[in-house]
Amino acid sequence: MGLVCWQCGESLKEIPRPFTRLEQCRHCHADLHVCVMCRFYNPRMSDKCDHELAERAREFEIANFCQYYKPKPDAFNPTTRSTAYDAMQKLQSLFGEEESDTSDAKKTPLSKDDLEEAKKRFDDLFKSD
């Protein structure tokens, strides 16, 4: 099994190694240089890290500067996906989008009618009765 995104499970074979601090998944745009994707990440430890020299992180799903970062292939766990990803999925289903693909390469420009329809649907959500 190759390296996959910790948040969505998408393959990361197209992204060169080592990951830069600001590297993101091309599918869901999650940061990749994060604690939860590191082989030293251990949620059972008080500081969540098994590396004895690593500085304590405050956020585990946001890009960091850790010099001991080593990505692990099994970081994705569909039962513990981030709440942000789940919220994005629910929002997309609300507006009738079937896939969670957010990559720019597969997006098509919206027509004026599509934009007007989207605005109408948005306004309808917040209309006071």
N, CA, C and O atoms as CSV, one atom per row, in Angstrom:
chain,resi,resn,atom,element,x,y,z
A,1,MET,N,N,0.848,-1.188,0.000
A,1,MET,CA,C,0.000,0.000,0.000
A,1,MET,C,C,0.886,1.241,0.000
A,1,MET,O,O,1.826,1.331,0.790
A,2,GLY,N,N,0.595,2.193,-0.876
A,2,GLY,CA,C,1.357,3.424,-0.937
A,2,GLY,C,C,0.874,4.424,0.097
A,2,GLY,O,O,-0.066,4.166,0.849
A,3,LEU,N,N,1.525,5.546,0.116
A,3,LEU,CA,C,1.177,6.615,1.047
A,3,LEU,C,C,-0.134,7.259,0.613
A,3,LEU,O,O,-0.318,7.579,-0.562
A,4,VAL,N,N,-1.050,7.447,1.571
A,4,VAL,CA,C,-2.339,8.070,1.286
A,4,VAL,C,C,-2.578,9.207,2.269
A,4,VAL,O,O,-1.960,9.264,3.331
A,5,CYS,N,N,-3.469,10.097,1.909
A,5,CYS,CA,C,-3.822,11.242,2.759
A,5,CYS,C,C,-4.448,10.755,4.058
A,5,CYS,O,O,-5.269,9.837,4.056
A,6,TRP,N,N,-4.063,11.364,5.147
A,6,TRP,CA,C,-4.590,11.000,6.457
A,6,TRP,C,C,-6.058,11.351,6.609
A,6,TRP,O,O,-6.757,10.744,7.420
A,7,GLN,N,N,-6.546,12.341,5.826
A,7,GLN,CA,C,-7.913,12.819,5.983
A,7,GLN,C,C,-8.904,12.140,5.049
A,7,GLN,O,O,-10.002,11.779,5.475
A,8,CYS,N,N,-8.533,11.956,3.767
A,8,CYS,CA,C,-9.499,11.428,2.804
A,8,CYS,C,C,-9.116,10.066,2.236
A,8,CYS,O,O,-9.951,9.413,1.610
A,9,GLY,N,N,-7.885,9.623,2.435
A,9,GLY,CA,C,-7.464,8.321,1.937
A,9,GLY,C,C,-7.002,8.319,0.492
A,9,GLY,O,O,-6.688,7.260,-0.051
A,10,GLU,N,N,-6.954,9.473,-0.138
A,10,GLU,CA,C,-6.521,9.588,-1.538
A,10,GLU,C,C,-5.015,9.315,-1.645
A,10,GLU,O,O,-4.247,9.697,-0.762
A,11,SER,N,N,-4.606,8.660,-2.719
A,11,SER,CA,C,-3.194,8.352,-2.937
A,11,SER,C,C,-2.364,9.630,-3.072
A,11,SER,O,O,-2.804,10.618,-3.661
A,12,LEU,N,N,-1.153,9.584,-2.511
A,12,LEU,CA,C,-0.243,10.735,-2.565
A,12,LEU,C,C,0.972,10.446,-3.433
A,12,LEU,O,O,2.007,11.097,-3.289
A,13,LYS,N,N,0.854,9.482,-4.325
A,13,LYS,CA,C,2.007,9.079,-5.144
A,13,LYS,C,C,2.484,10.182,-6.086
A,13,LYS,O,O,3.645,10.172,-6.495
A,14,GLU,N,N,1.627,11.122,-6.434
A,14,GLU,CA,C,1.996,12.210,-7.344
A,14,GLU,C,C,2.775,13.339,-6.655
A,14,GLU,O,O,3.370,14.180,-7.328
A,15,ILE,N,N,2.772,13.358,-5.336
A,15,ILE,CA,C,3.417,14.443,-4.600
A,15,ILE,C,C,4.843,14.040,-4.239
A,15,ILE,O,O,5.053,13.002,-3.611
A,16,PRO,N,N,5.830,14.856,-4.635
A,16,PRO,CA,C,7.237,14.505,-4.368
A,16,PRO,C,C,7.566,14.508,-2.873
A,16,PRO,O,O,6.988,15.257,-2.085
A,17,ARG,N,N,8.515,13.645,-2.516
A,17,ARG,CA,C,8.991,13.545,-1.130
A,17,ARG,C,C,10.341,14.222,-1.024
A,17,ARG,O,O,11.057,14.295,-2.022
A,18,PRO,N,N,10.713,14.711,0.118
A,18,PRO,CA,C,9.923,14.820,1.332
A,18,PRO,C,C,8.893,15.929,1.186
A,18,PRO,O,O,9.078,16.875,0.421
A,19,PHE,N,N,7.804,15.794,1.938
A,19,PHE,CA,C,6.763,16.819,1.911
A,19,PHE,C,C,7.305,18.117,2.482
A,19,PHE,O,O,8.010,18.125,3.491
A,20,THR,N,N,6.965,19.206,1.821
A,20,THR,CA,C,7.294,20.512,2.389
A,20,THR,C,C,6.301,20.795,3.513
A,20,THR,O,O,5.282,20.114,3.628
A,21,ARG,N,N,6.588,21.773,4.321
A,21,ARG,CA,C,5.712,22.096,5.443
A,21,ARG,C,C,4.309,22.475,4.989
A,21,ARG,O,O,3.339,22.189,5.690
A,22,LEU,N,N,4.185,23.105,3.841
A,22,LEU,CA,C,2.885,23.575,3.371
A,22,LEU,C,C,2.244,22.676,2.308
A,22,LEU,O,O,1.274,23.074,1.664
A,23,GLU,N,N,2.782,21.471,2.125
A,23,GLU,CA,C,2.217,20.548,1.124
A,23,GLU,C,C,0.808,20.136,1.538
A,23,GLU,O,O,0.531,19.901,2.715
A,24,GLN,N,N,-0.082,20.053,0.538
A,24,GLN,CA,C,-1.476,19.682,0.805
A,24,GLN,C,C,-1.907,18.558,-0.113
A,24,GLN,O,O,-1.355,18.373,-1.198
A,25,CYS,N,N,-2.901,17.811,0.337
A,25,CYS,CA,C,-3.514,16.769,-0.483
A,25,CYS,C,C,-4.198,17.451,-1.662
A,25,CYS,O,O,-4.881,18.460,-1.484
A,26,ARG,N,N,-4.025,16.920,-2.838
A,26,ARG,CA,C,-4.628,17.530,-4.026
A,26,ARG,C,C,-6.115,17.225,-4.131
A,26,ARG,O,O,-6.820,17.836,-4.934
A,27,HIS,N,N,-6.590,16.291,-3.331
A,27,HIS,CA,C,-8.004,15.917,-3.367
A,27,HIS,C,C,-8.830,16.720,-2.352
A,27,HIS,O,O,-9.847,17.316,-2.706
A,28,CYS,N,N,-8.385,16.729,-1.094
A,28,CYS,CA,C,-9.191,17.385,-0.045
A,28,CYS,C,C,-8.518,18.626,0.543
A,28,CYS,O,O,-9.103,19.301,1.389
A,29,HIS,N,N,-7.313,18.928,0.110
A,29,HIS,CA,C,-6.555,20.105,0.540
A,29,HIS,C,C,-6.157,20.085,2.013
A,29,HIS,O,O,-5.931,21.137,2.611
A,30,ALA,N,N,-6.071,18.898,2.595
A,30,ALA,CA,C,-5.602,18.779,3.982
A,30,ALA,C,C,-4.084,18.955,4.003
A,30,ALA,O,O,-3.389,18.521,3.084
A,31,ASP,N,N,-3.577,19.595,5.059
A,31,ASP,CA,C,-2.129,19.687,5.244
A,31,ASP,C,C,-1.567,18.282,5.409
A,31,ASP,O,O,-2.206,17.422,6.016
A,32,LEU,N,N,-0.369,18.046,4.870
A,32,LEU,CA,C,0.232,16.717,4.947
A,32,LEU,C,C,1.379,16.626,5.953
A,32,LEU,O,O,1.654,15.546,6.475
A,33,HIS,N,N,2.045,17.737,6.228
A,33,HIS,CA,C,3.156,17.720,7.199
A,33,HIS,C,C,2.556,17.954,8.580
A,33,HIS,O,O,2.798,18.986,9.207
A,34,VAL,N,N,1.765,16.979,9.050
A,34,VAL,CA,C,1.021,17.095,10.307
A,34,VAL,C,C,1.306,15.895,11.205
A,34,VAL,O,O,1.704,14.828,10.738
A,35,CYS,N,N,1.098,16.092,12.480
A,35,CYS,CA,C,1.354,15.040,13.467
A,35,CYS,C,C,0.572,13.762,13.171
A,35,CYS,O,O,1.135,12.670,13.246
A,36,VAL,N,N,-0.717,13.877,12.837
A,36,VAL,CA,C,-1.537,12.685,12.655
A,36,VAL,C,C,-1.091,11.832,11.472
A,36,VAL,O,O,-1.526,10.688,11.338
A,37,MET,N,N,-0.231,12.372,10.617
A,37,MET,CA,C,0.281,11.600,9.491
A,37,MET,C,C,1.727,11.149,9.714
A,37,MET,O,O,2.361,10.626,8.797
A,38,CYS,N,N,2.234,11.345,10.892
A,38,CYS,CA,C,3.623,10.994,11.201
A,38,CYS,C,C,3.698,9.635,11.900
A,38,CYS,O,O,2.815,9.276,12.680
A,39,ARG,N,N,4.758,8.889,11.611
A,39,ARG,CA,C,4.906,7.574,12.241
A,39,ARG,C,C,5.160,7.683,13.737
A,39,ARG,O,O,4.988,6.695,14.451
A,40,PHE,N,N,5.561,8.843,14.237
A,40,PHE,CA,C,5.798,9.034,15.665
A,40,PHE,C,C,4.531,9.475,16.423
A,40,PHE,O,O,4.537,9.547,17.652
A,41,TYR,N,N,3.463,9.765,15.698
A,41,TYR,CA,C,2.224,10.189,16.346
A,41,TYR,C,C,1.644,9.027,17.146
A,41,TYR,O,O,1.484,7.920,16.632
A,42,ASN,N,N,1.331,9.296,18.412
A,42,ASN,CA,C,0.769,8.276,19.284
A,42,ASN,C,C,-0.259,8.945,20.199
A,42,ASN,O,O,0.115,9.601,21.171
A,43,PRO,N,N,-1.538,8.786,19.898
A,43,PRO,CA,C,-2.566,9.465,20.687
A,43,PRO,C,C,-2.627,9.012,22.144
A,43,PRO,O,O,-3.259,9.677,22.966
A,44,ARG,N,N,-1.987,7.902,22.476
A,44,ARG,CA,C,-1.992,7.426,23.871
A,44,ARG,C,C,-0.958,8.133,24.741
A,44,ARG,O,O,-1.018,8.048,25.967
A,45,MET,N,N,-0.017,8.825,24.121
A,45,MET,CA,C,1.003,9.562,24.876
A,45,MET,C,C,0.426,10.926,25.290
A,45,MET,O,O,-0.461,11.457,24.622
A,46,SER,N,N,0.924,11.469,26.365
A,46,SER,CA,C,0.401,12.762,26.837
A,46,SER,C,C,0.668,13.883,25.838
A,46,SER,O,O,-0.168,14.772,25.673
A,47,ASP,N,N,1.821,13.855,25.169
A,47,ASP,CA,C,2.112,14.889,24.167
A,47,ASP,C,C,1.867,14.389,22.745
A,47,ASP,O,O,2.187,15.082,21.779
A,48,LYS,N,N,1.305,13.196,22.615
A,48,LYS,CA,C,0.908,12.570,21.342
A,48,LYS,C,C,2.089,12.226,20.424
A,48,LYS,O,O,1.880,11.983,19.236
A,49,CYS,N,N,3.321,12.198,20.942
A,49,CYS,CA,C,4.481,11.933,20.103
A,49,CYS,C,C,5.427,10.944,20.785
A,49,CYS,O,O,5.747,11.084,21.965
A,50,ASP,N,N,5.869,9.936,20.016
A,50,ASP,CA,C,6.803,8.935,20.528
A,50,ASP,C,C,8.268,9.331,20.346
A,50,ASP,O,O,9.157,8.644,20.849
A,51,HIS,N,N,8.528,10.410,19.643
A,51,HIS,CA,C,9.920,10.823,19.436
A,51,HIS,C,C,10.386,11.626,20.646
A,51,HIS,O,O,9.749,12.610,21.023
A,52,GLU,N,N,11.482,11.216,21.248
A,52,GLU,CA,C,11.922,11.848,22.494
A,52,GLU,C,C,12.456,13.264,22.319
A,52,GLU,O,O,12.511,14.008,23.298
A,53,LEU,N,N,12.853,13.670,21.110
A,53,LEU,CA,C,13.414,15.000,20.903
A,53,LEU,C,C,12.436,16.003,20.274
A,53,LEU,O,O,12.720,17.199,20.220
A,54,ALA,N,N,11.318,15.523,19.813
A,54,ALA,CA,C,10.359,16.410,19.142
A,54,ALA,C,C,9.710,17.372,20.130
A,54,ALA,O,O,9.410,17.010,21.268
A,55,GLU,N,N,9.498,18.612,19.669
A,55,GLU,CA,C,8.802,19.598,20.493
A,55,GLU,C,C,7.321,19.251,20.556
A,55,GLU,O,O,6.772,18.657,19.628
A,56,ARG,N,N,6.696,19.619,21.631
A,56,ARG,CA,C,5.276,19.354,21.806
A,56,ARG,C,C,4.465,20.202,20.823
A,56,ARG,O,O,4.686,21.407,20.709
A,57,ALA,N,N,3.542,19.577,20.126
A,57,ALA,CA,C,2.673,20.287,19.183
A,57,ALA,C,C,1.377,20.688,19.877
A,57,ALA,O,O,0.925,20.020,20.807
A,58,ARG,N,N,0.788,21.783,19.415
A,58,ARG,CA,C,-0.498,22.224,19.965
A,58,ARG,C,C,-1.652,21.712,19.113
A,58,ARG,O,O,-2.703,21.332,19.629
A,59,GLU,N,N,-1.443,21.708,17.818
A,59,GLU,CA,C,-2.449,21.240,16.869
A,59,GLU,C,C,-1.877,20.049,16.117
A,59,GLU,O,O,-0.735,20.096,15.661
A,60,PHE,N,N,-2.652,18.989,15.982
A,60,PHE,CA,C,-2.137,17.761,15.378
A,60,PHE,C,C,-2.580,17.576,13.931
A,60,PHE,O,O,-2.086,16.682,13.244
A,61,GLU,N,N,-3.503,18.409,13.461
A,61,GLU,CA,C,-4.003,18.302,12.097
A,61,GLU,C,C,-3.667,19.529,11.256
A,61,GLU,O,O,-4.224,19.716,10.174
A,62,ILE,N,N,-2.754,20.367,11.754
A,62,ILE,CA,C,-2.322,21.577,11.059
A,62,ILE,C,C,-0.824,21.474,10.795
A,62,ILE,O,O,-0.078,20.948,11.621
A,63,ALA,N,N,-0.387,21.975,9.644
A,63,ALA,CA,C,1.031,21.894,9.259
A,63,ALA,C,C,1.933,22.426,10.366
A,63,ALA,O,O,1.612,23.408,11.036
A,64,ASN,N,N,3.073,21.752,10.541
A,64,ASN,CA,C,4.010,22.153,11.583
A,64,ASN,C,C,5.442,22.145,11.058
A,64,ASN,O,O,5.683,21.795,9.902
A,65,PHE,N,N,6.381,22.526,11.900
A,65,PHE,CA,C,7.785,22.619,11.527
A,65,PHE,C,C,8.630,21.458,12.066
A,65,PHE,O,O,9.858,21.540,12.037
A,66,CYS,N,N,8.020,20.405,12.544
A,66,CYS,CA,C,8.759,19.309,13.184
A,66,CYS,C,C,9.799,18.717,12.235
A,66,CYS,O,O,9.474,18.303,11.122
A,67,GLN,N,N,11.033,18.683,12.682
A,67,GLN,CA,C,12.113,18.149,11.854
A,67,GLN,C,C,12.201,16.629,11.923
A,67,GLN,O,O,12.985,16.029,11.188
A,68,TYR,N,N,11.419,15.995,12.785
A,68,TYR,CA,C,11.444,14.539,12.923
A,68,TYR,C,C,10.282,13.865,12.196
A,68,TYR,O,O,10.093,12.653,12.303
A,69,TYR,N,N,9.520,14.643,11.469
A,69,TYR,CA,C,8.344,14.142,10.749
A,69,TYR,C,C,8.721,13.052,9.746
A,69,TYR,O,O,9.603,13.235,8.908
A,70,LYS,N,N,8.033,11.917,9.850
A,70,LYS,CA,C,8.179,10.804,8.904
A,70,LYS,C,C,6.767,10.332,8.567
A,70,LYS,O,O,6.083,9.796,9.440
A,71,PRO,N,N,6.307,10.516,7.316
A,71,PRO,CA,C,4.933,10.131,6.970
A,71,PRO,C,C,4.729,8.621,7.076
A,71,PRO,O,O,5.627,7.836,6.768
A,72,LYS,N,N,3.556,8.237,7.508
A,72,LYS,CA,C,3.242,6.808,7.621
A,72,LYS,C,C,2.100,6.455,6.680
A,72,LYS,O,O,1.145,7.220,6.544
A,73,PRO,N,N,2.194,5.299,6.030
A,73,PRO,CA,C,1.192,4.900,5.043
A,73,PRO,C,C,-0.183,4.605,5.632
A,73,PRO,O,O,-1.184,4.737,4.927
A,74,ASP,N,N,-0.263,4.218,6.876
A,74,ASP,CA,C,-1.550,3.827,7.450
A,74,ASP,C,C,-2.180,4.917,8.312
A,74,ASP,O,O,-2.911,4.616,9.255
A,75,ALA,N,N,-1.903,6.168,7.999
A,75,ALA,CA,C,-2.447,7.283,8.787
A,75,ALA,C,C,-3.943,7.467,8.557
A,75,ALA,O,O,-4.637,8.000,9.423
A,76,PHE,N,N,-4.450,7.033,7.405
A,76,PHE,CA,C,-5.880,7.206,7.117
A,76,PHE,C,C,-6.699,6.147,7.846
A,76,PHE,O,O,-6.425,4.950,7.755
A,77,ASN,N,N,-7.700,6.613,8.563
A,77,ASN,CA,C,-8.631,5.727,9.241
A,77,ASN,C,C,-10.023,6.288,8.996
A,77,ASN,O,O,-10.386,7.308,9.581
A,78,PRO,N,N,-10.815,5.636,8.136
A,78,PRO,CA,C,-12.112,6.209,7.775
A,78,PRO,C,C,-13.055,6.410,8.957
A,78,PRO,O,O,-13.968,7.232,8.879
A,79,THR,N,N,-12.854,5.685,10.036
A,79,THR,CA,C,-13.749,5.845,11.185
A,79,THR,C,C,-13.384,7.047,12.036
A,79,THR,O,O,-14.183,7.474,12.869
A,80,THR,N,N,-12.184,7.608,11.843
A,80,THR,CA,C,-11.770,8.766,12.639
A,80,THR,C,C,-11.410,9.960,11.768
A,80,THR,O,O,-10.558,10.768,12.137
A,81,ARG,N,N,-12.056,10.071,10.615
A,81,ARG,CA,C,-11.795,11.223,9.750
A,81,ARG,C,C,-12.062,12.504,10.508
A,81,ARG,O,O,-12.828,12.530,11.471
A,82,SER,N,N,-11.421,13.560,10.061
A,82,SER,CA,C,-11.588,14.840,10.758
A,82,SER,C,C,-13.027,15.344,10.634
A,82,SER,O,O,-13.719,15.050,9.660
A,83,THR,N,N,-13.452,16.090,11.613
A,83,THR,CA,C,-14.802,16.650,11.592
A,83,THR,C,C,-14.961,17.668,10.478
A,83,THR,O,O,-16.058,17.839,9.946
A,84,ALA,N,N,-13.871,18.350,10.115
A,84,ALA,CA,C,-13.935,19.319,9.019
A,84,ALA,C,C,-14.247,18.612,7.706
A,84,ALA,O,O,-15.047,19.099,6.907
A,85,TYR,N,N,-13.621,17.471,7.487
A,85,TYR,CA,C,-13.864,16.719,6.249
A,85,TYR,C,C,-15.314,16.222,6.218
A,85,TYR,O,O,-15.979,16.312,5.186
A,86,ASP,N,N,-15.795,15.707,7.332
A,86,ASP,CA,C,-17.175,15.236,7.394
A,86,ASP,C,C,-18.154,16.383,7.152
A,86,ASP,O,O,-19.160,16.208,6.464
A,87,ALA,N,N,-17.862,17.552,7.714
A,87,ALA,CA,C,-18.721,18.715,7.511
A,87,ALA,C,C,-18.738,19.122,6.037
A,87,ALA,O,O,-19.787,19.477,5.500
A,88,MET,N,N,-17.571,19.069,5.385
A,88,MET,CA,C,-17.500,19.410,3.972
A,88,MET,C,C,-18.345,18.429,3.148
A,88,MET,O,O,-19.037,18.840,2.216
A,89,GLN,N,N,-18.290,17.145,3.488
A,89,GLN,CA,C,-19.081,16.138,2.781
A,89,GLN,C,C,-20.579,16.424,2.927
A,89,GLN,O,O,-21.327,16.326,1.954
A,90,LYS,N,N,-21.018,16.776,4.139
A,90,LYS,CA,C,-22.431,17.071,4.380
A,90,LYS,C,C,-22.866,18.311,3.612
A,90,LYS,O,O,-23.961,18.344,3.050
A,91,LEU,N,N,-22.015,19.328,3.586
A,91,LEU,CA,C,-22.344,20.545,2.849
A,91,LEU,C,C,-22.477,20.262,1.361
A,91,LEU,O,O,-23.389,20.769,0.707
A,92,GLN,N,N,-21.565,19.450,0.823
A,92,GLN,CA,C,-21.636,19.124,-0.600
A,92,GLN,C,C,-22.890,18.324,-0.920
A,92,GLN,O,O,-23.506,18.533,-1.964
A,93,SER,N,N,-23.271,17.420,-0.044
A,93,SER,CA,C,-24.484,16.641,-0.310
A,93,SER,C,C,-25.734,17.522,-0.208
A,93,SER,O,O,-26.721,17.278,-0.902
A,94,LEU,N,N,-25.695,18.529,0.643
A,94,LEU,CA,C,-26.808,19.469,0.765
A,94,LEU,C,C,-27.084,20.170,-0.556
A,94,LEU,O,O,-28.238,20.408,-0.914
A,95,PHE,N,N,-26.019,20.499,-1.276
A,95,PHE,CA,C,-26.163,21.189,-2.557
A,95,PHE,C,C,-26.139,20.243,-3.748
A,95,PHE,O,O,-25.954,20.678,-4.884
A,96,GLY,N,N,-26.325,18.954,-3.493
A,96,GLY,CA,C,-26.489,17.997,-4.575
A,96,GLY,C,C,-25.219,17.518,-5.233
A,96,GLY,O,O,-25.284,16.901,-6.296
A,97,GLU,N,N,-24.071,17.775,-4.648
A,97,GLU,CA,C,-22.828,17.276,-5.222
A,97,GLU,C,C,-22.626,15.857,-4.750
A,97,GLU,O,O,-22.707,15.584,-3.552
A,98,GLU,N,N,-22.362,14.936,-5.684
A,98,GLU,CA,C,-22.237,13.536,-5.327
A,98,GLU,C,C,-20.845,13.160,-4.874
A,98,GLU,O,O,-20.694,12.361,-3.950
A,99,GLU,N,N,-19.821,13.716,-5.504
A,99,GLU,CA,C,-18.452,13.365,-5.157
A,99,GLU,C,C,-17.825,14.455,-4.334
A,99,GLU,O,O,-18.233,15.614,-4.402
A,100,SER,N,N,-16.812,14.075,-3.540
A,100,SER,CA,C,-16.126,15.043,-2.695
A,100,SER,C,C,-14.893,15.602,-3.377
A,100,SER,O,O,-14.015,16.147,-2.709
A,101,ASP,N,N,-14.808,15.479,-4.695
A,101,ASP,CA,C,-13.629,15.935,-5.414
A,101,ASP,C,C,-13.608,17.449,-5.466
A,101,ASP,O,O,-14.498,18.073,-6.042
A,102,THR,N,N,-12.577,18.040,-4.854
A,102,THR,CA,C,-12.458,19.488,-4.842
A,102,THR,C,C,-11.261,19.961,-5.648
A,102,THR,O,O,-10.869,21.123,-5.536
A,103,SER,N,N,-10.674,19.096,-6.452
A,103,SER,CA,C,-9.485,19.491,-7.205
A,103,SER,C,C,-9.871,20.424,-8.340
A,103,SER,O,O,-10.900,20.232,-8.989
A,104,ASP,N,N,-9.052,21.426,-8.577
A,104,ASP,CA,C,-9.325,22.412,-9.621
A,104,ASP,C,C,-9.299,21.801,-11.010
A,104,ASP,O,O,-9.962,22.308,-11.915
A,105,ALA,N,N,-8.543,20.717,-11.201
A,105,ALA,CA,C,-8.393,20.120,-12.516
A,105,ALA,C,C,-9.714,19.563,-13.040
A,105,ALA,O,O,-9.911,19.506,-14.254
A,106,LYS,N,N,-10.622,19.154,-12.158
A,106,LYS,CA,C,-11.861,18.535,-12.595
A,106,LYS,C,C,-13.051,19.476,-12.512
A,106,LYS,O,O,-14.160,19.076,-12.867
A,107,LYS,N,N,-12.868,20.693,-12.063
A,107,LYS,CA,C,-13.966,21.638,-11.965
A,107,LYS,C,C,-14.242,22.261,-13.327
A,107,LYS,O,O,-13.324,22.519,-14.105
A,108,THR,N,N,-15.506,22.493,-13.598
A,108,THR,CA,C,-15.873,23.187,-14.828
A,108,THR,C,C,-16.492,24.514,-14.422
A,108,THR,O,O,-17.169,24.598,-13.397
A,109,PRO,N,N,-16.266,25.550,-15.219
A,109,PRO,CA,C,-16.822,26.855,-14.865
A,109,PRO,C,C,-18.344,26.804,-14.858
A,109,PRO,O,O,-18.959,26.116,-15.673
A,110,LEU,N,N,-18.937,27.534,-13.936
A,110,LEU,CA,C,-20.392,27.584,-13.843
A,110,LEU,C,C,-20.941,28.617,-14.822
A,110,LEU,O,O,-20.338,29.667,-15.049
A,111,SER,N,N,-22.083,28.298,-15.387
A,111,SER,CA,C,-22.742,29.260,-16.268
A,111,SER,C,C,-23.456,30.301,-15.414
A,111,SER,O,O,-23.587,30.146,-14.200
A,112,LYS,N,N,-23.909,31.350,-16.060
A,112,LYS,CA,C,-24.638,32.405,-15.345
A,112,LYS,C,C,-25.909,31.847,-14.713
A,112,LYS,O,O,-26.265,32.224,-13.596
A,113,ASP,N,N,-26.596,30.948,-15.424
A,113,ASP,CA,C,-27.812,30.327,-14.891
A,113,ASP,C,C,-27.495,29.489,-13.649
A,113,ASP,O,O,-28.248,29.502,-12.675
A,114,ASP,N,N,-26.364,28.753,-13.693
A,114,ASP,CA,C,-25.951,27.943,-12.549
A,114,ASP,C,C,-25.668,28.819,-11.340
A,114,ASP,O,O,-26.047,28.481,-10.219
A,115,LEU,N,N,-25.001,29.944,-11.570
A,115,LEU,CA,C,-24.694,30.863,-10.478
A,115,LEU,C,C,-25.956,31.466,-9.875
A,115,LEU,O,O,-26.076,31.591,-8.656
A,116,GLU,N,N,-26.890,31.836,-10.735
A,116,GLU,CA,C,-28.148,32.400,-10.249
A,116,GLU,C,C,-28.941,31.364,-9.451
A,116,GLU,O,O,-29.525,31.688,-8.416
A,117,GLU,N,N,-28.962,30.137,-9.926
A,117,GLU,CA,C,-29.658,29.059,-9.222
A,117,GLU,C,C,-29.012,28.798,-7.863
A,117,GLU,O,O,-29.712,28.608,-6.869
A,118,ALA,N,N,-27.683,28.790,-7.818
A,118,ALA,CA,C,-26.977,28.584,-6.553
A,118,ALA,C,C,-27.286,29.714,-5.576
A,118,ALA,O,O,-27.508,29.470,-4.391
A,119,LYS,N,N,-27.300,30.942,-6.070
A,119,LYS,CA,C,-27.613,32.090,-5.202
A,119,LYS,C,C,-29.042,31.992,-4.677
A,119,LYS,O,O,-29.298,32.273,-3.506
A,120,LYS,N,N,-29.974,31.592,-5.546
A,120,LYS,CA,C,-31.367,31.441,-5.124
A,120,LYS,C,C,-31.477,30.373,-4.042
A,120,LYS,O,O,-32.171,30.573,-3.045
A,121,ARG,N,N,-30.806,29.252,-4.224
A,121,ARG,CA,C,-30.852,28.173,-3.229
A,121,ARG,C,C,-30.229,28.635,-1.910
A,121,ARG,O,O,-30.727,28.302,-0.835
A,122,PHE,N,N,-29.152,29.393,-1.996
A,122,PHE,CA,C,-28.499,29.925,-0.797
A,122,PHE,C,C,-29.439,30.881,-0.066
A,122,PHE,O,O,-29.611,30.790,1.149
A,123,ASP,N,N,-30.041,31.793,-0.819
A,123,ASP,CA,C,-30.978,32.757,-0.221
A,123,ASP,C,C,-32.163,32.057,0.427
A,123,ASP,O,O,-32.635,32.476,1.483
A,124,ASP,N,N,-32.648,30.980,-0.213
A,124,ASP,CA,C,-33.780,30.227,0.317
A,124,ASP,C,C,-33.441,29.589,1.673
A,124,ASP,O,O,-34.316,29.436,2.525
A,125,LEU,N,N,-32.195,29.228,1.864
A,125,LEU,CA,C,-31.770,28.636,3.121
A,125,LEU,C,C,-31.906,29.598,4.288
A,125,LEU,O,O,-32.222,29.187,5.404
A,126,PHE,N,N,-31.667,30.889,4.029
A,126,PHE,CA,C,-31.645,31.871,5.102
A,126,PHE,C,C,-32.836,32.835,5.070
A,126,PHE,O,O,-32.830,33.866,5.743
A,127,LYS,N,N,-33.839,32.492,4.290
A,127,LYS,CA,C,-35.036,33.338,4.174
A,127,LYS,C,C,-35.816,33.247,5.486
A,127,LYS,O,O,-36.030,32.162,6.026
A,128,SER,N,N,-36.226,34.392,5.974
A,128,SER,CA,C,-37.060,34.390,7.185
A,128,SER,C,C,-38.524,34.339,6.758
A,128,SER,O,O,-38.930,35.018,5.815
A,129,ASP,N,N,-39.295,33.540,7.448
A,129,ASP,CA,C,-40.705,33.363,7.097
A,129,ASP,C,C,-41.594,34.288,7.867
A,129,ASP,O,O,-42.812,34.265,7.688
